[in-house]
Amino acid sequence: MKLRLSAAVLGLAATFGLPSAYAQESVTGDDKVLRVCADPNNLPLSNEKGEGYENKIAELLAKDLGYKLEYAFFPHRMGFVRMTLKAKHPEIPGKFRCDLIVGVPVGFDLGATIKPYYRSTYAMVFRQGRGFDSVKTPDDLLKLPPEKLSKVRFGVFQQTPPVDWLLRNKLFDQAISYQRQSGDPGAYPGEIVEKDLVSDKLDIAMAWGPIAGYFSKNSGAKDLVTVAFPPENDIKFDYAITMAVRFGEKDWKNKIEETVQRNLPAIQGILKSYGVPLVDESQASHTAADR
């Protein structure tokens, strides 16, 4: 089965455009400012209010470095890197608008990446008391009575691993398909849980684990359950996440990597507090997508 890394993480890598090298005009970080590229409306990852886990991780890194934290905001869609990591700073000669993307999938080849700092997986979310209380794993769904299973309405993002799972189990005809990227700047992936699942437009929402976990905890509904897809090799659900800097900035890359490694326990604590389903590397799937 063909693996689609960029699609699997909601098209992150597919939206970034970055040249292979830069004429470096000054040393990144020499002014003690950590400039981070981020989406202004993409909880639980980031928003312009600083409420996402990538915001909190950026704050942690800036504090450790003794740097001031600044953001260059642009939606995670076409043109993101061109408008952030690649864009010259409008006011400071020799600088770029930002110097670090806090979350990209391993295999991202449009920037220089550090060692991955967490691995997560896709998940499903449903409401208690709706006939799914026996579901502890995704495959438990297949054990439901056929008359119940045939009526389940699934919400799923286009070209993501849960689509392959639905196809494999002949359930895709019951799916409501969502675009991975929207032209609406006010739209965000968490709406699949926070709005459509909560309003009963869907019976089961399938999304990238950090989105599923966060919105099942913070939608306001008290009866939501999150069930993660376990790693497997036929369909890749789990992905390692890393950070990216510009090509050619080896010293800056090393500094970020060392800072992240120093703070891994605190970073893991932040991720867990946001409901991110974490996958231990010893349990990870083994495919070319992580190489």
C-alpha positions in Angstrom: 0.0 0.0 0.0 1.5 3.3 -1.0 2.5 5.5 1.9 1.7 9.2 1.8 3.7 10.9 4.5 2.7 14.5 3.6 -0.9 13.6 3.5 -0.7 11.6 6.7 0.1 14.6 8.8 -2.6 16.7 7.3 -0.5 17.8 4.3 2.1 19.7 6.4 5.1 18.9 4.2 3.1 19.4 1.0 2.4 23.0 1.9 6.0 24.0 2.4 8.2 25.4 -0.4 11.9 25.9 0.4 15.0 26.3 -1.7 17.9 24.0 -1.1 20.4 26.6 0.1 20.6 30.2 1.4 23.2 32.9 1.2 23.4 33.4 4.9 23.7 37.1 5.6 24.1 36.9 9.4 24.3 34.3 12.2 20.9 33.1 13.2 20.4 33.6 16.9 23.2 36.2 17.3 20.6 38.8 18.5 19.2 36.4 21.1 15.8 36.2 19.6 14.0 32.9 18.9 11.9 33.6 15.9 9.3 30.8 15.4 7.1 30.1 12.3 3.6 29.2 13.4 0.0 28.9 12.4 -2.2 31.6 14.0 -5.3 29.3 14.3 -4.4 25.6 14.6 -5.0 24.4 18.1 -3.7 22.3 19.7 -0.5 23.0 17.9 -0.4 26.8 17.9 -2.4 30.0 17.8 -1.6 33.7 17.9 -2.6 33.8 21.6 0.1 31.3 22.5 -2.3 28.6 23.7 -1.0 25.6 21.7 1.6 23.0 22.7 4.0 24.2 20.1 3.7 27.7 21.6 4.5 26.2 25.0 7.5 24.2 23.7 8.8 27.4 21.9 8.5 29.3 25.3 10.5 26.5 27.0 13.2 26.6 24.4 13.5 30.4 24.5 13.7 30.4 28.3 16.4 27.7 28.2 18.4 29.7 25.6 17.8 33.0 27.3 16.3 34.4 24.2 13.3 36.6 23.5 10.5 34.8 21.7 8.9 36.2 18.6 6.5 34.7 16.0 5.9 34.9 12.3 2.3 33.7 11.8 0.9 32.3 8.6 -1.6 29.4 8.0 -0.1 25.9 7.5 -1.1 25.7 3.9 0.4 26.6 0.5 3.1 29.3 0.8 3.8 28.7 4.5 7.6 28.5 4.3 7.7 31.1 1.5 6.0 33.6 3.8 7.8 32.6 7.0 11.1 30.6 7.1 12.1 31.8 3.7 10.9 35.4 4.0 13.3 38.2 4.7 12.5 40.2 7.9 10.8 43.4 6.8 12.6 45.5 9.4 15.9 43.9 10.2 18.4 43.6 7.4 20.1 40.2 7.1 17.4 38.4 9.1 14.4 36.2 8.2 10.9 36.5 9.6 11.5 33.3 11.5 14.2 30.6 12.0 12.4 27.5 13.4 9.3 25.4 12.6 8.5 23.5 15.8 6.5 20.6 14.2 7.2 18.8 10.9 7.1 15.1 10.1 10.3 13.0 9.9 10.9 12.7 6.2 10.3 16.4 5.6 12.9 17.3 3.0 12.4 21.0 2.5 14.4 22.0 5.5 17.1 20.7 7.8 15.6 18.7 10.7 16.7 17.7 14.1 16.3 14.4 15.9 12.5 13.7 16.3 11.2 14.6 19.8 7.9 12.8 19.8 5.8 10.2 17.9 2.0 10.2 17.8 -0.6 8.3 15.9 -4.1 8.8 14.4 -7.1 8.3 16.6 -10.9 8.1 16.6 -13.2 9.9 18.9 -16.8 9.0 19.7 -19.5 9.7 22.4 -20.2 7.3 25.3 -23.6 5.8 25.4 -24.1 5.7 21.7 -23.4 2.0 21.2 -19.6 2.2 21.1 -18.8 1.6 24.8 -17.3 -1.8 24.0 -14.8 -0.3 21.5 -11.4 -0.2 23.1 -9.4 -0.6 19.9 -10.3 0.4 16.3 -10.8 -3.2 15.3 -13.4 -3.6 18.0 -15.7 -1.6 15.8 -15.7 -4.5 13.4 -17.2 -6.7 16.1 -20.3 -4.6 16.4 -23.6 -6.1 15.1 -23.8 -5.6 11.3 -27.0 -3.6 11.6 -25.2 -1.2 13.9 -22.0 -1.0 12.0 -23.7 -0.3 8.7 -25.2 2.9 10.1 -22.1 4.5 11.5 -21.2 7.9 10.1 -17.4 8.4 9.9 -15.7 11.7 9.6 -12.3 11.5 8.0 -9.7 13.8 6.4 -8.9 13.1 2.7 -5.8 11.1 1.9 -5.0 10.1 5.5 -4.4 6.6 7.0 -7.9 6.2 8.4 -9.2 6.4 4.8 -7.1 3.3 4.0 -8.5 1.6 7.2 -12.1 2.4 6.1 -11.4 1.1 2.6 -9.8 -2.1 3.9 -12.8 -2.8 6.0 -15.3 -1.8 3.3 -16.7 1.1 5.4 -15.6 4.1 3.2 -19.1 4.4 1.7 -20.2 5.6 5.2 -17.6 8.3 5.4 -18.0 12.0 5.3 -14.8 13.4 3.8 -13.0 16.6 5.0 -10.4 18.6 3.2 -7.0 18.7 4.7 -6.6 22.3 3.8 -9.2 25.0 3.6 -9.2 28.4 2.0 -11.0 29.7 5.0 -8.5 31.3 7.5 -11.0 30.7 10.3 -11.3 27.0 9.7 -9.2 24.5 11.8 -8.9 20.7 11.8 -10.4 20.4 15.3 -13.8 21.3 14.0 -14.3 17.7 13.1 -14.6 16.9 16.8 -15.5 20.2 18.5 -18.3 21.0 16.1 -19.4 18.1 14.0 -19.0 15.2 16.4 -20.4 17.1 19.3 -23.5 18.2 17.2 -24.1 14.6 16.1 -23.3 15.2 12.5 -20.9 12.3 12.9 -20.8 9.2 15.0 -17.0 8.7 14.9 -14.4 11.4 14.0 -11.0 10.2 12.8 -8.1 12.6 13.0 -4.4 13.1 13.7 -3.9 12.0 17.4 -3.0 15.4 18.9 -6.1 17.0 17.3 -8.3 14.1 18.4 -6.9 14.0 22.0 -7.0 17.7 22.6 -10.5 18.4 21.3 -12.0 15.3 23.0 -10.8 16.9 26.3 -11.6 20.5 25.5 -14.7 20.5 23.3 -17.0 21.1 26.3 -18.7 17.7 25.9 -18.0 15.4 28.9 -18.8 12.1 27.1 -16.1 11.9 24.4 -13.8 8.9 24.2 -10.5 8.8 22.3 -9.2 5.5 20.9 -5.8 5.6 19.2 -4.8 3.5 16.2 -2.0 1.2 17.2 1.1 1.1 15.0 1.0 -1.5 12.2 3.0 -2.0 9.1 0.2 -2.5 6.5 -1.2 1.0 7.2 1.1 3.5 8.8 -0.8 5.5 11.5 2.1 6.6 13.7 4.6 9.4 12.7 7.6 10.8 14.4 7.7 14.6 14.6 10.8 16.8 14.5 11.7 20.5 14.1 13.1 22.3 11.0 15.5 25.1 10.3 16.9 26.4 7.0 19.4 24.4 5.1 23.0 25.5 5.6 22.7 26.7 9.2 24.5 23.8 10.9 25.4 25.6 14.1 21.8 26.8 14.6 20.5 23.4 13.9 22.9 21.9 16.5 21.9 24.5 19.0 18.2 23.8 18.6 18.8 20.0 18.8 20.9 20.3 22.0 18.3 22.5 23.6 15.5 20.1 22.7 17.3 17.1 24.0 18.1 18.9 27.3 14.4 19.6 27.7 12.8 16.4 26.5 11.2 15.4 29.9 9.5 18.9 30.1 8.4 18.7 26.4 6.9 15.3 27.0 5.0 16.7 30.0 3.6 19.5 27.8 2.5 17.0 25.2 0.7 14.8 27.7 -1.0 17.8 29.3 -2.6 18.5 25.8 -3.9 14.9 25.5 -1.4 14.0 22.7 -1.4 10.2 22.3 2.3 9.3 22.4 3.8 6.2 20.8 7.0 4.7 22.3 9.7 4.2 19.7 10.0 0.5 20.7 6.4 0.1 19.5 6.7 2.2 16.3 5.8 0.8 12.9 8.7 0.0 10.7 8.4 1.6 7.3 10.4 3.7 4.9 8.4 6.8 5.9 10.5 7.3 9.0 13.9 7.0 7.3 
